[in-house]
Amino acid sequence: ADLTISCGAVGAELQLCKEAVEAWSKQTGNNVEVVSTPNSATERLSFYQQILSAQSTDIDIIQIDMVWPGMLAKHLMDLREVLPANATQGYFQAQVDNATVNGRLVTMPWFTDSGLLYYRKDLLEKYNKQVPQTWEEMTTTAREVQQAERTAGNPNAWGYVFQGRAYEGLTCNALEWISSQPEGGLVNPQGDIVVNSPASRAALTLAKSWVGDISPRGVLNYTEEEGRGVFQSGNALFMRNWPYVWALVQSQGSVVKDKVGVAPLPRGGTTGTHASTLGGWGLAVSRYSAHPELAAQLVSYLTSAQQQKHRALSAAYNPVIESLYQDPELLAAMPYYSQLHSILNDGVMRPASITADRYPRVSNAFFDRVHGVLAGELPVDQALAELESELTRIKRRNW
Ligand SMILES: OC[C@H]1O[C@H](O[C@H]2O[C@H](CO)[C@@H](O)[C@H](O)[C@H]2O)[C@H](O)[C@@H](O)[C@@H]1O
Protein backbone atom coordinates (compact mmCIF):
# COMPACT_ATOMS: atom_id res chain seq x y z
CA ALA A 1 0.00 0.00 0.00
CA ASP A 2 1.06 3.62 -0.56
CA LEU A 3 -0.35 4.66 2.82
CA THR A 4 -1.48 3.06 6.07
CA ILE A 5 -4.09 4.61 8.32
CA SER A 6 -5.01 3.42 11.78
CA CYS A 7 -8.65 4.11 12.67
CA GLY A 8 -10.70 3.33 15.76
CA ALA A 9 -13.01 0.33 15.64
CA VAL A 10 -15.74 1.25 18.12
CA GLY A 11 -19.30 0.92 16.77
CA ALA A 12 -19.40 1.73 13.06
CA GLU A 13 -16.24 3.84 12.89
CA LEU A 14 -13.97 1.29 11.23
CA GLN A 15 -16.52 0.67 8.48
CA LEU A 16 -16.98 4.41 7.97
CA CYS A 17 -13.24 4.95 7.83
CA LYS A 18 -12.84 2.14 5.27
CA GLU A 19 -15.61 3.51 3.04
CA ALA A 20 -14.20 7.03 3.01
CA VAL A 21 -10.66 5.79 2.40
CA GLU A 22 -11.91 3.66 -0.49
CA ALA A 23 -13.65 6.64 -2.05
CA TRP A 24 -10.42 8.67 -1.81
CA SER A 25 -8.39 5.79 -3.23
CA LYS A 26 -10.70 5.57 -6.24
CA GLN A 27 -10.47 9.33 -6.80
CA THR A 28 -6.71 9.54 -6.49
CA GLY A 29 -5.48 6.10 -7.51
CA ASN A 30 -3.54 5.59 -4.25
CA ASN A 31 -3.69 2.35 -2.28
CA VAL A 32 -4.42 2.65 1.41
CA GLU A 33 -4.37 -0.02 4.08
CA VAL A 34 -6.74 0.50 7.02
CA VAL A 35 -5.51 -0.94 10.33
CA SER A 36 -8.02 -1.47 13.14
CA THR A 37 -7.25 -0.96 16.85
CA PRO A 38 -8.47 -2.19 20.26
CA ASN A 39 -11.66 -0.60 21.61
CA SER A 40 -10.02 0.69 24.75
CA ALA A 41 -8.46 4.13 24.20
CA THR A 42 -5.85 3.24 26.85
CA GLU A 43 -4.70 0.11 25.01
CA ARG A 44 -4.64 2.05 21.77
CA LEU A 45 -2.39 4.69 23.28
CA SER A 46 0.16 2.08 24.39
CA PHE A 47 0.13 0.58 20.89
CA TYR A 48 0.82 3.97 19.27
CA GLN A 49 3.44 4.90 21.85
CA GLN A 50 5.35 1.72 20.98
CA ILE A 51 5.12 2.30 17.23
CA LEU A 52 6.06 5.97 17.47
CA SER A 53 8.92 5.51 19.94
CA ALA A 54 10.37 2.94 17.54
CA GLN A 55 10.08 5.61 14.79
CA SER A 56 8.30 3.00 12.73
CA THR A 57 7.25 3.88 9.18
CA ASP A 58 4.48 1.27 9.32
CA ILE A 59 1.65 3.72 10.03
CA ASP A 60 1.29 7.06 8.26
CA ILE A 61 -1.98 8.37 9.72
CA ILE A 62 -3.18 7.89 13.28
CA GLN A 63 -6.54 8.67 14.88
CA ILE A 64 -5.64 10.80 17.90
CA ASP A 65 -7.71 11.24 21.06
CA MET A 66 -8.20 14.86 22.15
CA VAL A 67 -6.15 14.16 25.29
CA TRP A 68 -3.10 12.96 23.36
CA PRO A 69 -1.72 15.93 21.34
CA GLY A 70 0.51 17.19 24.17
CA MET A 71 2.11 13.84 24.83
CA LEU A 72 2.49 12.66 21.19
CA ALA A 73 3.36 16.03 19.60
CA LYS A 74 7.05 15.24 19.18
CA HIS A 75 6.19 12.27 16.96
CA LEU A 76 3.68 14.10 14.78
CA MET A 77 4.04 16.36 11.77
CA ASP A 78 3.11 20.01 11.85
CA LEU A 79 0.19 19.85 9.42
CA ARG A 80 0.52 23.60 8.78
CA GLU A 81 3.63 22.76 6.76
CA VAL A 82 1.71 20.60 4.33
CA LEU A 83 -1.90 21.80 4.37
CA PRO A 84 -3.25 25.02 2.81
CA ALA A 85 -3.11 28.10 5.08
CA ASN A 86 -6.91 28.08 5.50
CA ALA A 87 -7.10 24.39 6.46
CA THR A 88 -8.70 25.04 9.84
CA GLN A 89 -10.93 27.94 8.79
CA GLY A 90 -14.44 27.49 10.17
CA TYR A 91 -13.33 24.96 12.79
CA PHE A 92 -14.18 25.66 16.43
CA GLN A 93 -11.28 27.67 17.83
CA ALA A 94 -11.15 25.52 20.99
CA GLN A 95 -10.63 22.44 18.79
CA VAL A 96 -7.83 24.08 16.82
CA ASP A 97 -6.20 25.29 20.06
CA ASN A 98 -6.36 21.80 21.52
CA ALA A 99 -4.77 20.38 18.36
CA THR A 100 -1.94 22.93 18.42
CA VAL A 101 1.15 22.29 20.53
CA ASN A 102 3.85 24.97 20.67
CA GLY A 103 2.43 26.56 17.54
CA ARG A 104 2.40 23.27 15.59
CA LEU A 105 -0.90 21.83 14.34
CA VAL A 106 -0.25 18.20 15.21
CA THR A 107 -3.71 16.82 14.45
CA MET A 108 -6.70 17.83 12.33
CA PRO A 109 -9.81 17.80 14.54
CA TRP A 110 -12.33 15.27 13.18
CA PHE A 111 -15.26 14.97 15.59
CA THR A 112 -16.22 15.98 19.10
CA ASP A 113 -17.74 13.80 21.81
CA SER A 114 -19.62 14.41 25.04
CA GLY A 115 -21.06 12.05 27.61
CA LEU A 116 -24.85 11.59 27.38
CA LEU A 117 -27.55 9.84 29.35
CA TYR A 118 -29.51 7.41 27.18
CA TYR A 119 -32.82 6.25 28.58
CA ARG A 120 -35.69 3.99 27.60
CA LYS A 121 -38.68 6.27 26.92
CA ASP A 122 -41.09 3.34 26.85
CA LEU A 123 -40.03 2.01 30.26
CA LEU A 124 -40.15 5.42 31.94
CA GLU A 125 -43.67 5.87 30.54
CA LYS A 126 -44.72 2.37 31.55
CA TYR A 127 -43.74 3.01 35.18
CA ASN A 128 -44.72 6.67 35.18
CA LYS A 129 -41.21 7.96 35.88
CA GLN A 130 -39.42 11.15 34.83
CA VAL A 131 -36.06 11.52 33.16
CA PRO A 132 -33.80 11.80 36.24
CA GLN A 133 -32.26 15.18 37.03
CA THR A 134 -29.94 14.00 39.79
CA TRP A 135 -27.77 10.91 40.25
CA GLU A 136 -29.77 10.07 43.37
CA GLU A 137 -33.01 10.15 41.37
CA MET A 138 -31.40 8.09 38.61
CA THR A 139 -30.40 5.48 41.20
CA THR A 140 -33.88 5.22 42.72
CA THR A 141 -35.67 5.06 39.36
CA ALA A 142 -33.20 2.50 38.02
CA ARG A 143 -33.69 0.27 41.04
CA GLU A 144 -37.48 0.44 40.93
CA VAL A 145 -37.81 -0.17 37.19
CA GLN A 146 -35.20 -2.93 37.23
CA GLN A 147 -37.10 -4.72 39.99
CA ALA A 148 -40.44 -4.25 38.26
CA GLU A 149 -39.07 -5.54 34.92
CA ARG A 150 -37.59 -8.59 36.61
CA THR A 151 -40.90 -9.30 38.29
CA ALA A 152 -42.56 -8.84 34.89
CA GLY A 153 -40.39 -11.63 33.49
CA ASN A 154 -37.04 -10.20 32.31
CA PRO A 155 -34.36 -11.69 34.59
CA ASN A 156 -31.69 -9.77 32.63
CA ALA A 157 -33.14 -6.32 33.30
CA TRP A 158 -30.62 -3.77 34.64
CA GLY A 159 -30.97 -0.17 35.75
CA TYR A 160 -27.76 1.47 34.59
CA VAL A 161 -24.77 0.60 32.43
CA PHE A 162 -21.61 2.67 31.98
CA GLN A 163 -17.88 2.33 31.20
CA GLY A 164 -16.44 0.76 34.36
CA ARG A 165 -13.30 -1.00 33.11
CA ALA A 166 -9.96 0.35 34.41
CA TYR A 167 -9.23 2.48 31.32
CA GLU A 168 -9.69 5.99 29.94
CA GLY A 169 -13.46 5.57 29.66
CA LEU A 170 -13.72 5.20 33.45
CA THR A 171 -11.76 8.42 33.85
CA CYS A 172 -14.41 10.11 31.68
CA ASN A 173 -17.31 8.62 33.69
CA ALA A 174 -15.84 9.27 37.13
CA LEU A 175 -14.91 12.83 36.17
CA GLU A 176 -18.60 13.41 35.41
CA TRP A 177 -19.76 11.92 38.73
CA ILE A 178 -17.33 14.12 40.64
CA SER A 179 -17.60 17.32 38.58
CA SER A 180 -21.41 17.26 38.75
CA GLN A 181 -21.23 17.55 42.57
CA PRO A 182 -21.08 21.03 44.12
CA GLU A 183 -17.40 22.11 44.16
CA GLY A 184 -16.36 18.80 42.63
CA GLY A 185 -13.28 18.33 40.45
CA LEU A 186 -10.04 16.42 39.88
CA VAL A 187 -7.55 19.16 39.04
CA ASN A 188 -8.75 22.78 38.83
CA PRO A 189 -7.86 25.10 35.91
CA GLN A 190 -4.93 26.49 37.95
CA GLY A 191 -3.52 22.97 38.22
CA ASP A 192 -4.34 22.49 41.92
CA ILE A 193 -5.22 18.94 42.93
CA VAL A 194 -8.72 19.15 44.36
CA VAL A 195 -9.85 15.54 44.18
CA ASN A 196 -9.71 14.64 47.89
CA SER A 197 -13.00 16.37 48.70
CA PRO A 198 -16.48 15.73 50.10
CA ALA A 199 -17.75 16.02 46.50
CA SER A 200 -15.61 13.07 45.35
CA ARG A 201 -16.52 11.10 48.47
CA ALA A 202 -20.24 11.53 47.77
CA ALA A 203 -19.86 10.73 44.06
CA LEU A 204 -17.76 7.59 44.50
CA THR A 205 -19.83 6.28 47.39
CA LEU A 206 -22.95 6.46 45.24
CA ALA A 207 -21.22 4.95 42.19
CA LYS A 208 -19.90 2.05 44.26
CA SER A 209 -23.45 1.31 45.42
CA TRP A 210 -24.54 0.77 41.78
CA VAL A 211 -22.28 -2.22 41.16
CA GLY A 212 -24.19 -5.44 41.70
CA ASP A 213 -27.36 -3.47 42.45
CA ILE A 214 -28.52 -1.42 39.42
CA SER A 215 -25.44 -2.30 37.32
CA PRO A 216 -24.20 -5.82 36.59
CA ARG A 217 -20.85 -6.70 38.22
CA GLY A 218 -19.60 -7.17 34.69
CA VAL A 219 -19.70 -3.38 34.31
CA LEU A 220 -16.26 -3.46 35.97
CA ASN A 221 -15.02 -4.71 32.60
CA TYR A 222 -17.21 -2.66 30.27
CA THR A 223 -15.90 -0.26 27.63
CA GLU A 224 -18.33 1.68 25.40
CA GLU A 225 -19.42 -1.30 23.35
CA GLU A 226 -20.23 -3.78 26.15
CA GLY A 227 -22.64 -1.29 27.72
CA ARG A 228 -24.19 -0.56 24.34
CA GLY A 229 -24.65 -4.30 23.83
CA VAL A 230 -26.73 -4.61 27.03
CA PHE A 231 -28.73 -1.46 26.31
CA GLN A 232 -29.33 -2.21 22.64
CA SER A 233 -30.55 -5.71 23.39
CA GLY A 234 -33.24 -4.11 25.55
CA ASN A 235 -31.78 -5.00 28.96
CA ALA A 236 -30.98 -1.64 30.53
CA LEU A 237 -33.08 1.36 31.48
CA PHE A 238 -30.25 3.93 31.54
CA MET A 239 -26.83 4.08 29.91
CA ARG A 240 -23.99 6.59 29.90
CA ASN A 241 -22.35 6.67 26.49
CA TRP A 242 -21.19 8.91 23.61
CA PRO A 243 -23.28 10.29 20.73
CA TYR A 244 -22.25 7.57 18.20
CA VAL A 245 -24.56 5.20 20.07
CA TRP A 246 -27.58 7.20 18.96
CA ALA A 247 -27.19 6.12 15.31
CA LEU A 248 -26.77 2.46 16.31
CA VAL A 249 -29.70 2.21 18.75
CA GLN A 250 -31.86 3.85 16.08
CA SER A 251 -30.65 1.60 13.26
CA GLN A 252 -32.85 -0.90 11.40
CA GLY A 253 -33.20 -4.08 13.40
CA SER A 254 -32.31 -2.50 16.76
CA VAL A 255 -34.61 -3.92 19.45
CA VAL A 256 -34.87 -0.48 21.05
CA LYS A 257 -35.40 1.59 17.87
CA ASP A 258 -37.73 4.56 18.62
CA LYS A 259 -37.78 3.67 22.32
CA VAL A 260 -34.72 5.71 23.30
CA GLY A 261 -34.32 9.26 24.58
CA VAL A 262 -31.16 11.28 25.21
CA ALA A 263 -30.64 13.76 28.05
CA PRO A 264 -27.85 15.55 29.88
CA LEU A 265 -26.18 13.40 32.52
CA PRO A 266 -27.67 13.91 36.01
CA ARG A 267 -26.46 16.48 38.51
CA GLY A 268 -25.00 15.64 41.91
CA GLY A 269 -27.89 16.52 44.24
CA THR A 270 -30.06 19.57 43.73
CA THR A 271 -27.18 22.05 43.95
CA GLY A 272 -24.81 20.26 41.60
CA THR A 273 -24.44 20.92 37.85
CA HIS A 274 -24.78 18.76 34.77
CA ALA A 275 -21.31 17.68 33.73
CA SER A 276 -20.31 15.91 30.56
CA THR A 277 -16.74 14.90 29.80
CA LEU A 278 -15.57 16.23 26.45
CA GLY A 279 -14.02 13.72 24.12
CA GLY A 280 -13.30 13.57 20.45
CA TRP A 281 -10.65 12.62 17.95
CA GLY A 282 -8.48 14.05 15.20
CA LEU A 283 -6.24 12.66 12.48
CA ALA A 284 -2.48 13.09 12.67
CA VAL A 285 0.42 12.27 10.36
CA SER A 286 3.38 10.46 11.87
CA ARG A 287 6.72 12.26 11.59
CA TYR A 288 8.18 8.96 10.46
CA SER A 289 5.82 8.61 7.48
CA ALA A 290 7.60 8.08 4.18
CA HIS A 291 4.77 9.96 2.38
CA PRO A 292 3.82 12.92 4.57
CA GLU A 293 2.33 15.11 1.80
CA LEU A 294 0.15 12.31 0.47
CA ALA A 295 -0.89 11.38 4.01
CA ALA A 296 -1.86 15.00 4.69
CA GLN A 297 -4.03 14.99 1.56
CA LEU A 298 -5.94 11.98 2.86
CA VAL A 299 -6.32 13.64 6.28
CA SER A 300 -7.66 16.72 4.56
CA TYR A 301 -10.22 14.66 2.61
CA LEU A 302 -11.38 12.68 5.65
CA THR A 303 -11.80 15.76 7.83
CA SER A 304 -13.50 17.87 5.12
CA ALA A 305 -16.90 19.46 5.78
CA GLN A 306 -18.50 17.05 3.33
CA GLN A 307 -17.12 14.02 5.23
CA GLN A 308 -17.99 15.49 8.64
CA LYS A 309 -21.56 16.03 7.49
CA HIS A 310 -21.77 12.51 6.11
CA ARG A 311 -20.41 11.03 9.34
CA ALA A 312 -22.86 13.08 11.39
CA LEU A 313 -25.84 12.06 9.27
CA SER A 314 -25.00 8.40 8.96
CA ALA A 315 -23.37 7.68 12.31
CA ALA A 316 -23.93 10.62 14.72
CA TYR A 317 -20.29 11.75 14.93
CA ASN A 318 -20.47 15.43 15.90
CA PRO A 319 -18.70 17.82 13.54
CA VAL A 320 -16.01 20.26 14.61
CA ILE A 321 -16.86 22.77 11.87
CA GLU A 322 -19.10 25.44 13.34
CA SER A 323 -21.38 26.06 10.33
CA LEU A 324 -22.48 22.42 10.28
CA TYR A 325 -24.44 23.11 13.47
CA GLN A 326 -26.76 25.33 11.42
CA ASP A 327 -27.09 22.82 8.59
CA PRO A 328 -30.85 22.26 8.07
CA GLU A 329 -30.41 18.64 6.98
CA LEU A 330 -28.39 17.84 10.08
CA LEU A 331 -30.76 19.71 12.38
CA ALA A 332 -33.71 17.77 10.96
CA ALA A 333 -31.97 14.41 11.22
CA MET A 334 -30.63 14.73 14.77
CA PRO A 335 -33.37 15.22 17.35
CA TYR A 336 -30.91 15.78 20.18
CA TYR A 337 -28.99 18.47 18.27
CA SER A 338 -30.94 21.23 19.98
CA GLN A 339 -29.79 19.89 23.38
CA LEU A 340 -26.23 19.32 22.27
CA HIS A 341 -25.29 22.94 22.56
CA SER A 342 -26.12 23.11 26.26
CA ILE A 343 -24.53 19.69 26.87
CA LEU A 344 -21.32 20.92 25.23
CA ASN A 345 -21.51 24.04 27.41
CA ASP A 346 -21.52 21.81 30.48
CA GLY A 347 -18.44 20.11 29.05
CA VAL A 348 -15.67 19.09 31.43
CA MET A 349 -12.13 18.85 30.14
CA ARG A 350 -9.74 16.19 31.34
CA PRO A 351 -6.57 17.89 32.66
CA ALA A 352 -4.54 16.88 29.59
CA SER A 353 -3.29 20.27 28.51
CA ILE A 354 -1.97 21.02 32.02
CA THR A 355 -0.28 17.66 32.46
CA ALA A 356 0.81 17.05 28.82
CA ASP A 357 2.91 13.89 28.59
CA ARG A 358 2.17 13.05 32.24
CA TYR A 359 -1.55 12.87 31.47
CA PRO A 360 -1.63 9.05 31.13
CA ARG A 361 -0.12 8.76 34.63
CA VAL A 362 -2.73 11.10 36.03
CA SER A 363 -5.56 9.29 34.28
CA ASN A 364 -4.22 5.83 35.20
CA ALA A 365 -3.90 6.85 38.85
CA PHE A 366 -7.48 8.11 38.76
CA PHE A 367 -9.16 5.18 36.98
CA ASP A 368 -7.18 2.58 38.97
CA ARG A 369 -8.35 4.03 42.31
CA VAL A 370 -11.91 4.49 41.11
CA HIS A 371 -11.94 0.94 39.80
CA GLY A 372 -10.68 -0.31 43.16
CA VAL A 373 -13.57 1.49 44.85
CA LEU A 374 -16.18 0.14 42.41
CA ALA A 375 -14.80 -3.39 42.79
CA GLY A 376 -15.09 -3.13 46.58
CA GLU A 377 -11.32 -3.52 47.01
CA LEU A 378 -10.53 -0.03 48.23
CA PRO A 379 -12.41 2.15 50.76
CA VAL A 380 -13.39 5.51 49.25
CA ASP A 381 -11.40 7.59 51.78
CA GLN A 382 -8.26 5.55 51.24
CA ALA A 383 -8.65 5.76 47.44
CA LEU A 384 -8.95 9.54 47.53
CA ALA A 385 -6.03 9.99 49.93
CA GLU A 386 -3.83 7.71 47.80
CA LEU A 387 -4.88 9.50 44.65
CA GLU A 388 -4.11 12.89 46.14
CA SER A 389 -0.62 11.87 47.17
CA GLU A 390 0.10 10.15 43.85
CA LEU A 391 -1.04 13.18 41.86
CA THR A 392 1.03 15.41 44.13
CA ARG A 393 4.09 13.24 43.39
CA ILE A 394 3.48 13.44 39.65
CA LYS A 395 2.93 17.18 39.84
CA ARG A 396 6.11 17.71 41.87
CA ARG A 397 8.10 16.39 38.92
CA ASN A 398 6.45 19.08 36.81
CA TRP A 399 3.53 16.82 36.02
O1 LIG B 1 -17.75 8.16 20.55
C1 LIG B 1 -17.01 7.31 19.79
C2 LIG B 1 -15.61 7.17 20.33
O2 LIG B 1 -15.69 6.58 21.63
C3 LIG B 1 -14.44 6.36 22.25
O3 LIG B 1 -13.81 7.61 22.44
C4 LIG B 1 -14.40 8.34 23.48
O4 LIG B 1 -14.11 7.70 24.70
C5 LIG B 1 -12.72 7.72 25.10
C6 LIG B 1 -12.65 7.02 26.44
O5 LIG B 1 -13.10 5.73 26.34
C7 LIG B 1 -12.25 9.16 25.20
O6 LIG B 1 -10.89 9.17 25.58
C8 LIG B 1 -12.45 9.86 23.86
O7 LIG B 1 -12.06 11.22 23.96
C9 LIG B 1 -13.90 9.77 23.49
O8 LIG B 1 -14.11 10.37 22.24
C10 LIG B 1 -13.60 5.47 21.37
O9 LIG B 1 -12.33 5.27 21.96
C11 LIG B 1 -13.43 6.05 19.97
O10 LIG B 1 -12.74 5.13 19.15
C12 LIG B 1 -14.80 6.31 19.40
O11 LIG B 1 -14.72 6.94 18.15
The ligand as an SDF file (V2000), in Angstrom:
LIG
                    3D

 23 24  0  0  0  0  0  0  0  0999 V2000
  -17.7490    8.1580   20.5470 O   0  0  0  0  0  0  0  0  0  0  0  0
  -17.0070    7.3070   19.7910 C   0  0  0  0  0  0  0  0  0  0  0  0
  -15.6090    7.1720   20.3250 C   0  0  0  0  0  0  0  0  0  0  0  0
  -15.6920    6.5770   21.6330 O   0  0  0  0  0  0  0  0  0  0  0  0
  -14.4410    6.3610   22.2470 C   0  0  0  0  0  0  0  0  0  0  0  0
  -13.8070    7.6060   22.4430 O   0  0  0  0  0  0  0  0  0  0  0  0
  -14.4040    8.3400   23.4840 C   0  0  0  0  0  0  0  0  0  0  0  0
  -14.1080    7.7010   24.7030 O   0  0  0  0  0  0  0  0  0  0  0  0
  -12.7250    7.7160   25.0980 C   0  0  0  0  0  0  0  0  0  0  0  0
  -12.6490    7.0210   26.4420 C   0  0  0  0  0  0  0  0  0  0  0  0
  -13.1010    5.7290   26.3390 O   0  0  0  0  0  0  0  0  0  0  0  0
  -12.2450    9.1570   25.2040 C   0  0  0  0  0  0  0  0  0  0  0  0
  -10.8890    9.1720   25.5850 O   0  0  0  0  0  0  0  0  0  0  0  0
  -12.4450    9.8600   23.8570 C   0  0  0  0  0  0  0  0  0  0  0  0
  -12.0610   11.2150   23.9610 O   0  0  0  0  0  0  0  0  0  0  0  0
  -13.9050    9.7720   23.4870 C   0  0  0  0  0  0  0  0  0  0  0  0
  -14.1100   10.3700   22.2360 O   0  0  0  0  0  0  0  0  0  0  0  0
  -13.5990    5.4680   21.3700 C   0  0  0  0  0  0  0  0  0  0  0  0
  -12.3270    5.2690   21.9600 O   0  0  0  0  0  0  0  0  0  0  0  0
  -13.4310    6.0460   19.9720 C   0  0  0  0  0  0  0  0  0  0  0  0
  -12.7380    5.1310   19.1510 O   0  0  0  0  0  0  0  0  0  0  0  0
  -14.8040    6.3120   19.4020 C   0  0  0  0  0  0  0  0  0  0  0  0
  -14.7200    6.9410   18.1510 O   0  0  0  0  0  0  0  0  0  0  0  0
  1  2  1  0
  2  3  1  0
  3  4  1  0
  3 22  1  0
  4  5  1  0
  5  6  1  0
  5 18  1  0
  6  7  1  0
  7  8  1  0
  7 16  1  0
  8  9  1  0
  9 10  1  0
  9 12  1  0
 10 11  1  0
 12 13  1  0
 12 14  1  0
 14 15  1  0
 14 16  1  0
 16 17  1  0
 18 19  1  0
 18 20  1  0
 20 21  1  0
 20 22  1  0
 22 23  1  0
M  END
$$$$
